Amino acid sequence: MEHLHSVSLDREKCKGCTHCITRCPTEAIRVRGGKAQITSERCIDCGECIRICPHRAKKAVCGSFDDLNNYKYKICLPAPSLYGQFNNLDDIDYILNGIYKCGFDDVYEVSKAAEVISDYTRHHMANLGSAKPVISSACPVITRLIAVRYPNLREHILTILPPVELAAKTARREALLKRPELKSEDIGIFFITPCPAKASYAKNPDCVEKSEIDGVIAMSDIYFKLVSEMKNLDKNPPVMSSGVIGISWASTGGESSALLSEKYLAADGIENVIKVLDSIEIQSENFLELDFIELNACAGGCVGGVLTVENTYIAKARIQKLRKYLPISQNYAENMNDAEMHWDIEPAYNPALKLNADTKTAVKMMIEMENLIKNLPAIDCGACGAPSCKALAEDIVRGQAGESDCVIKMRDKLNESVNIIMAKEVQES
């Protein structure tokens, strides 16, 4: 089945620069014919190309408020990172009541589901006898990155539903109990996302056959509408029903600290994530003392998502301030069974980086690659349209490029030809 992405390219705006190709963690982008091209099977929708493109040629594809019209009963799932976007805010209920004013009939906080998952994971980890350290599955970029680039680490992924999926499932169930006249298809569940990866997850969930999320709205799209509605609130009845643990998931370390254990590692930013995964794969024995590894593709965690509005670290500081008078947690997993908490399907391997399905052919291609790399300049300039000399060598053996694409080699050959011509002219004179 084709993967439906939430990162797209506007070819009209693309200038063919090399910013995106050098930033992509899976080398999914090439510049060919003066325009960027995204290889679908390699793209993990991390949004780094959106973040770095100076021409705004990359954009996130999310839903819109018009999609609410397709449903009789609309439920909003606000990500906890939303709470850090607003200045001079001392009560999260202002945001939640503002969401109702934006056209939603109900609100279910993703932070509530995060608290349930934290509680469940504590008990699950206590009974887990193998495959440690466990790698969090909350960030869809991480699970897809492992599927593409680190298939040997799949057994370490925590196969518990991400908070957004559990929130959607619970919200639908509670709505049907509260409004028995409604059918499931009458209910539209919309997630307010800080990043394109979660929009992509809703279209292609990697843990369930079909997500309970019906639509995804970018945090940057709802922000100004929400600010306007919050200013006009006449009253602010209490709505929030989560605590410190839930909203702490908005930033790095929140998920890990909720496990109440010191044997964890929390890393953020795609470069740091790759360093950690490389180390686990190469030197796994050094990580055996850890029980849990929390990885966030965005710097700072979800508050650093490319679809947020506020500076990452200001948003993080605001989250810390909002936690001050909250209870530790208001939601627990005592009524949740294993079947409704765990993945429906096992994490799949995506062989996008495999040179060939046939092992002998792949080995031959690898040898050819190594020989090509020796003859390339090893400066990774990106002028060829590939992010590195190694990537160009791979493209060549795949039949997608030629040695003539290397500008440096072509320049050297040109200089050599000029020198030969000039030498002949000198001899003839």
C-alpha positions in Angstrom: 0.0 0.0 0.0 1.3 3.5 -0.9 2.4 5.6 2.0 0.4 8.9 2.1 2.8 11.6 3.1 2.2 14.9 4.9 5.3 16.6 3.5 5.0 17.8 0.0 7.1 19.8 -2.5 6.0 22.9 -4.4 8.1 22.7 -7.5 7.3 26.2 -8.6 9.0 27.6 -5.4 11.9 25.1 -5.5 15.2 26.8 -6.6 17.2 23.5 -6.6 19.5 24.5 -3.7 21.0 21.8 -1.5 19.7 22.8 1.9 17.1 20.0 2.1 19.3 17.2 0.7 21.9 17.6 3.3 19.4 17.8 6.1 17.2 14.8 5.4 18.0 12.0 7.9 17.1 9.2 5.4 18.7 10.8 2.3 15.2 10.8 0.7 15.8 14.0 -1.4 17.8 14.5 -4.5 18.0 17.5 -6.8 17.5 16.6 -10.5 16.9 18.9 -13.3 17.2 21.9 -11.0 14.4 20.8 -8.8 14.2 18.7 -5.6 12.7 15.2 -5.7 11.4 13.3 -2.7 11.7 9.5 -2.7 8.4 8.4 -1.1 9.5 5.1 0.4 12.4 6.8 2.2 10.6 9.9 3.5 9.7 9.7 7.2 7.7 13.0 7.3 10.0 14.5 9.9 9.6 18.0 8.5 13.3 18.9 8.6 13.1 19.9 5.0 10.2 22.2 5.8 12.2 23.7 8.6 15.3 24.4 6.6 14.0 25.3 3.1 14.7 29.1 2.6 12.2 29.3 -0.3 9.3 27.6 1.5 9.1 25.0 -1.2 8.4 22.2 1.3 5.1 22.3 3.1 3.0 20.2 5.4 -0.3 18.7 4.2 -3.0 18.7 6.9 -6.7 19.0 7.0 -8.8 22.2 7.4 -11.7 23.5 9.5 -14.0 22.8 6.5 -13.6 19.1 7.3 -15.6 19.6 10.5 -18.7 20.0 8.3 -18.6 16.4 7.4 -19.6 15.2 10.9 -22.5 15.8 13.2 -20.4 15.6 16.4 -16.8 17.0 16.4 -14.2 16.1 19.0 -10.9 17.9 19.3 -7.7 16.2 20.6 -5.3 19.0 21.6 -1.7 17.9 21.9 -0.1 19.0 25.2 2.4 21.1 23.2 -0.5 23.4 22.3 -0.5 24.7 25.8 3.0 26.3 25.5 2.0 28.4 22.5 0.2 31.2 24.4 1.6 34.1 26.3 0.5 35.2 29.8 -1.6 32.1 30.3 -2.0 30.7 33.8 -4.9 28.4 33.2 -5.2 25.7 30.5 -9.0 25.8 30.8 -8.8 29.0 28.7 -7.5 27.0 25.8 -9.9 24.1 26.2 -12.9 26.5 26.4 -11.6 28.4 23.4 -11.5 25.1 21.4 -15.3 24.7 22.0 -15.8 28.2 20.6 -13.9 27.1 17.5 -16.7 24.8 16.4 -16.0 21.6 18.4 -18.7 19.8 20.4 -16.2 18.1 22.8 -12.6 18.1 23.8 -10.5 15.1 24.9 -7.0 16.0 26.0 -4.2 13.9 24.6 -2.4 14.5 27.9 -5.1 12.4 29.6 -4.2 9.4 27.4 -0.5 10.1 28.0 -1.1 9.7 31.8 -2.9 6.4 31.2 -0.1 5.2 29.0 2.5 6.3 31.6 0.8 4.3 34.3 0.3 1.3 32.1 4.0 1.4 30.8 5.3 1.4 34.4 3.6 -1.9 35.1 4.4 -3.3 31.7 8.1 -2.5 32.1 8.2 -4.1 35.5 7.1 -7.4 33.9 9.2 -7.1 30.8 11.9 -9.7 30.8 13.7 -9.1 27.5 14.5 -6.7 24.6 15.7 -3.9 26.9 16.2 -1.1 26.5 12.7 -0.4 25.2 12.5 2.5 22.7 9.4 4.7 22.9 6.9 4.6 20.1 5.2 7.9 20.8 7.0 9.8 18.0 6.0 8.4 14.6 9.2 9.7 13.1 11.2 7.4 15.3 9.2 4.3 14.5 9.4 5.0 10.7 13.2 5.9 11.0 13.8 2.5 12.7 11.7 0.7 10.0 13.8 2.4 7.2 17.3 2.6 8.7 17.6 0.4 11.8 15.5 -2.8 11.1 17.5 -4.8 13.7 16.1 -2.5 16.5 12.4 -3.2 15.7 12.2 -5.7 18.6 13.1 -2.9 21.0 10.1 -0.7 20.1 7.5 -0.3 22.8 4.4 -1.7 21.2 1.9 0.4 23.3 -0.4 2.7 21.5 0.8 6.4 21.2 -1.2 8.8 23.3 -3.0 10.4 20.3 -4.4 7.0 19.2 -5.5 6.0 22.7 -7.1 9.4 23.1 -9.0 9.1 19.8 -10.2 5.6 20.7 -11.3 6.6 24.1 -13.0 9.8 22.9 -15.1 7.9 20.4 -16.1 5.3 22.9 -17.2 7.9 25.5 -19.0 10.0 22.8 -21.1 6.9 21.8 -22.0 6.3 25.4 -22.8 9.9 26.0 -24.8 10.3 22.8 -26.4 6.9 22.0 -28.3 8.4 19.1 -25.0 8.9 17.2 -23.3 6.4 15.0 -19.6 6.0 14.9 -19.4 7.6 11.4 -21.3 10.7 12.7 -18.3 11.4 15.0 -15.3 13.3 13.6 -12.2 13.2 15.8 -9.6 15.9 15.0 -6.1 16.1 16.3 -4.3 19.4 16.7 -0.8 18.5 15.6 2.6 20.1 16.2 4.3 18.3 13.3 3.6 16.6 9.9 4.6 13.2 11.1 1.5 12.9 13.2 -0.6 14.0 10.3 1.1 11.2 8.3 0.4 8.8 11.1 -3.3 9.4 10.9 -3.2 8.4 7.2 -0.8 5.5 7.6 -0.8 4.2 11.2 2.1 1.9 11.9 0.5 0.2 14.9 -3.2 -0.3 14.0 -5.1 -1.3 10.9 -7.0 2.0 10.8 -6.6 5.0 13.0 -9.5 6.4 15.0 -8.4 9.9 14.0 -10.6 11.4 11.2 -8.7 14.6 10.6 -5.6 16.5 11.6 -5.3 20.3 11.9 -2.0 22.1 12.1 -1.3 23.9 15.3 -0.3 26.9 13.3 -3.7 26.9 11.6 -5.8 26.9 14.7 -3.6 29.2 16.8 -4.9 32.6 15.6 -8.5 31.4 15.6 -8.1 30.2 19.1 -6.4 33.4 20.3 -9.4 35.3 19.0 -12.0 33.0 20.7 -10.1 33.0 24.0 -10.2 36.9 24.1 -14.0 36.8 23.9 -14.6 34.1 26.6 -17.3 35.3 29.0 -16.7 32.6 31.5 -14.1 29.9 32.0 -15.6 26.7 33.5 -13.2 24.0 34.5 -12.6 21.5 31.8 -9.1 20.2 32.2 -8.7 16.7 33.7 -5.0 15.9 33.4 -2.0 16.7 35.4 1.8 17.3 35.5 2.6 13.9 34.0 0.3 14.4 31.0 1.4 17.9 29.9 5.0 17.0 30.5 4.9 14.8 27.5 5.1 18.0 25.5 8.8 18.3 25.9 11.8 16.0 26.1 12.1 13.9 29.2 8.4 14.1 30.1 7.5 10.6 29.0 10.7 9.1 30.6 10.3 10.9 34.0 6.7 9.6 34.2 8.1 6.1 34.5 9.5 7.0 37.9 12.8 5.3 37.1 16.4 6.6 36.8 17.3 4.0 34.1 16.4 6.0 31.1 17.8 8.1 28.3 16.0 11.0 26.6 17.3 12.6 23.4 15.9 15.1 21.0 16.8 16.5 17.6 17.1 14.2 14.6 20.9 14.3 14.6 21.1 13.3 18.2 18.5 10.6 17.7 20.5 9.1 14.9 23.7 9.1 17.1 21.8 7.2 19.8 20.4 4.7 17.4 23.8 4.2 15.7 25.3 3.6 19.1 22.6 1.1 20.2 23.0 -0.8 17.0 26.8 -0.9 17.1 27.4 -1.1 20.9 24.2 -2.4 22.3 25.9 -3.8 25.4 26.6 -0.2 26.6 22.8 0.4 26.8 21.8 -2.7 28.7 21.9 -0.8 32.0 19.0 1.3 30.6 15.4 0.3 30.7 13.9 3.0 28.5 14.9 5.3 25.7 12.8 8.3 24.8 13.6 9.7 21.4 12.0 12.9 19.9 12.8 13.9 16.3 12.3 17.6 17.0 14.6 19.6 19.2 13.0 20.1 22.6 10.3 17.5 21.9 6.9 18.1 20.5 7.1 21.8 21.5 9.8 22.0 18.7 7.5 20.7 16.0 7.6 22.5 12.7 3.9 23.3 12.8 4.1 25.1 16.2 4.0 28.9 16.5 6.2 29.8 19.5 9.9 29.4 20.0 10.7 25.9 21.3 12.3 26.9 24.5 9.8 29.7 25.4 7.1 27.1 24.9 8.9 24.7 27.1 9.3 27.3 29.8 5.6 28.0 29.6 4.7 24.4 30.0 6.9 24.2 33.2 5.0 27.2 34.6 1.6 25.7 33.9 2.6 22.6 35.7 3.1 24.4 39.0 -0.4 24.1 40.5 -1.5 20.9 38.8 -1.9 17.5 40.4 0.7 14.9 39.5 -1.8 12.8 37.5 -5.5 12.4 37.2 -5.7 9.4 34.9 -4.7 5.7 35.5 -4.8 2.4 33.6 -6.6 0.3 36.2 -9.5 -0.3 33.8 -7.5 -0.9 30.7 -6.7 -4.3 29.4 -3.7 -5.4 27.3 -5.7 -5.7 24.1 -6.8 -2.1 24.0 -3.4 -0.8 25.0 -1.1 -2.6 22.6 -0.5 -2.4 18.8 -2.7 -4.4 16.5 0.1 -5.1 14.1 3.8 -5.7 14.5 6.4 -3.0 13.4 7.2 -3.6 9.8 10.6 -3.5 8.0 10.8 -0.9 5.2 13.7 -2.1 2.9 14.0 1.3 1.2 17.7 1.5 1.8 18.4 -2.1 0.6 20.4 -2.1 -2.7 18.7 -5.2 -4.1 16.4 -8.0 -2.9 18.9 -10.6 -4.2 21.9 -10.9 -1.8 24.5 -11.7 -4.4 23.4 -8.7 -6.6 23.4 -6.4 -3.5 27.0 -7.5 -2.6 28.2 -6.8 -6.2 26.5 -3.4 -6.0 28.1 -2.7 -2.7 31.6 -3.5 -4.1 30.9 -1.3 -7.1 29.9 1.5 -4.7 33.1 1.2 -2.7 35.2 1.5 -5.8 33.2 4.5 -7.0 33.6 6.2 -3.6 37.4 5.8 -3.8 37.4 7.9 -7.1 35.0 10.6 -5.8 36.4 13.7 -4.1 34.9 12.9 -0.6 33.9 16.5 0.1 30.1 15.9 0.2 29.4 19.3 -1.5 25.9 18.3 -2.8 26.5 20.0 -6.1 25.7 16.6 -7.9 22.2 16.7 -6.4 22.9 14.0 -3.8 23.7 14.7 -0.2 27.1 13.0 -0.1 29.6 11.3 -2.3 28.5 8.0 -0.9 24.9 8.8 -1.8 26.0 9.7 -5.4 27.8 6.3 -5.6 24.6 4.6 -4.5 22.6 6.5 -7.1 25.1 5.5 -9.8 24.9 1.8 -9.0 21.1 2.0 -8.9 21.2 3.6 -12.4 19.8 6.9 -11.2 22.9 9.0 -11.8 26.3 9.0 -13.5 29.9 9.9 -12.6 29.5 12.9 -14.9 27.1 14.3 -12.3 30.1 15.0 -10.0 31.0 18.6 -10.7 34.4 18.3 -9.1 35.4 15.4 -11.2 34.1 17.1 -14.3 36.0 20.3 -13.4 39.2 18.2 -13.0 38.7 16.5 -16.3 38.1 19.9 -18.0 41.2 21.4 -16.5 43.2 18.3 -17.6 41.8 18.7 -21.2 42.7 22.4 -21.2 46.2 21.7 -20.0 46.7 19.1 -22.7 45.5 21.5 -25.4 47.7 24.3 -24.1 50.7 22.0 -24.0 50.1 21.0 -27.6 49.8 24.6 -28.6 53.1 25.4 -26.9 54.9 22.5 -28.7 53.4 23.5 -32.1 54.6 27.1 -31.6 
